[in-house]
């Protein structure tokens, strides 16, 4: 049987927006929107919240997620999120005494992601037979091809040499989002990252 787990990494020590995962958004904690979309999608054997925070754990359980343990590693603000998810997968497999075939990472700060988005993403992933897949958006008018940085004198320096290229002639660029990242189990455990070869 092919088994898929949703892992929602939600640490308690967010710095830019303190307590963002439990901040109210349209009448419920931010994380609840992600949990409800995951459950409603009907594609997961387990919807697991990986957290180091008791309040997040309580709210997650009230919203229908499983929080059978608190996160043991990668609870700081410098560890890549992929390592936190990989560690949570290892904890989950030890706890449930099973191996999952696919892992879907859903960031709790994407409340507009729907159950249909999750189902569609997993469907594309399965159809393509990919090792990994990440959600992205296409840059629009604020294209990074025109990015500047300021030098030590405060003067702008272009990051890319494209002064004679019209914007519509530049290649499209995409930015990863935290909405839906999918990986086959072995790829995630081997690479410790959703960016596989």
N, C-alpha and C positions, 0 to 999 in steps of 0.2 A: 504494500500500500504506500502511495506517495503521500508524505506528510509535510505540511507547511506550517511554520510558526511565524507569527508576527511578534517582533520585538520592538517595544517602544522605549527608547532610552530617555530617562527623565531624571537628571540629577537635581539635587536641591539647591546647589550653590551658584545658580546663574548670576553673572555679574552685570551684564548690560541692562537687563530687565529683571531685578530681583524677584524671585518667586514666580517667574513667568509661567511655569507649567501649571500652577494652580490659580493664576490670576483669572478673575471672572471675564468671560467673553460671551456676550449675548445670553446672559443668564446662567451660565454654568462654567466650571473651571476649564481652562484652555485644553488640558489633557483629555477631558471627557469627550470632546468632539472627535478626537482621533480614535479613542477606544470604541466609541459607538459606531464609527464608520468601519472599523476593522471587524467588529462583531456582526454588523449588518451585512457585510460583504459575503459572509458564509463560506469563505475559502480557507479558513485557518482551523487547524486542530487545537491550537492554543494561541491566545492573545495575552502576551506576557509584558508586563511593565518592569523594566530594569531600573531600579532607583536605589539611592542611598538614604532616602528621606522618608520618615514615618508618615508625615502628612500626605505626601504624594502617594505613598502606598495605600493609605486609607481611602483617599478619594478615588484612586484607581480601582480598588476592590468594589467600592460603592457603585462605580460606573460599569462594572461587569468584567473587568480584567482580572487576570491571575497575577498575584505577587507572592509567590511561595517562598521567596528569599529576598534579602537586600543585596544590592550590588557589592561585591567584594573588592573589585579593582577598578581603576580608571574613573575615579570619582572627582578628579581635580579638573581645573579649567584649562589644562594644556594637553591632555591626552586626546588623540583623534577619536571621534565618535565610533569609527569602525572597530577600534580596539574594545570599546565598551560593549558594543553589540556582540563581537566575537566572544568576549569573556562571558556575557550573559547567555550566549548559546551553549557554551561549555557547562555553565552552571545548570542551565535548563536540562540538558541531556543527562547530566548526572542525577538531577532531581527526579525527572520523569522516567529515567532508565530506558531511554530510547534515543534513536538517531533520527533527526529531521532531514528531509531531502532538500528542502528549500527554506530560506530565511528571508523574511521581508522586514526591513527596518522602516519604521514609520516615526518621523519626528513629531513630538507632541505640539509643536508650535505651528502646525499647518492645519488650522481648523476648517479651511474651505475644501480640503480634500474629501471626496465623497466615497461611499462604498462602491459606486460604479467606477470611479477612477481606479480604485484598488483592483477590482475584478478585471477591468480592461487592461491594466498594466500587467497583471499576472497572465492574462490570456496572450498578450503579445510576447511576453517572456517565454511562455511554453511553446508557442508557435515557432519562434525563432531558434529555440534550443540553445539559447545563450548561456554562458557561465554566470554573467552578471548583467544587470541593467539598472541605470539610475535615471531619475526624473530630472528633466532640464526645462528651461524656457529659452526661447530665442531672444537675443537682445534686439531692441527696436531702435528708436531714434538715438538713444544714449549708447552708441556702439563703442566698445572698448578699443577698437582700432584707432580712435581719436584720443586715447588716454594720454594724459600728461603727468609728469611728476615735477616737483620743484627742486632745483639744485640748491647748493649751499648758499647762493646769493638770493634765493627766492624767485629766480627766473624759471619760466616753464621750459621743460625739455620733453619732446615727444618720445613716447616709448617705442613707437613703430614708425618706420620710414615709409610713409604713404602719401607724401605731399602732392603728388601728381595723379592720385587715384581718386575717382569719384566714389562717394560712399556706397552707391548702388553696385559698384563693381568689385567691392571688397568681399571676401568670403564671409558667409554667415558664421556668427559665433554664438555659443550657447553657454548658459550658466547652470550649474547643478543646483537643484533645490533639495530640500530635505523631505519632500512629500512621500516618495515611494522608491526605495532602493531594494533590489532583489538580488539574491545570490544563491547559487547551488552551495550546499553545505560544505563540501570538500574544498571548493574554490575559496570560500570565505576563511575557512580554518587554515588553509595552506598559505594564502596571501595576507591574512590578517587585515584585509581591505576589500572594499567593493570594486576597486579599480584593478581588475585582473588583466592579464595580457590579452 
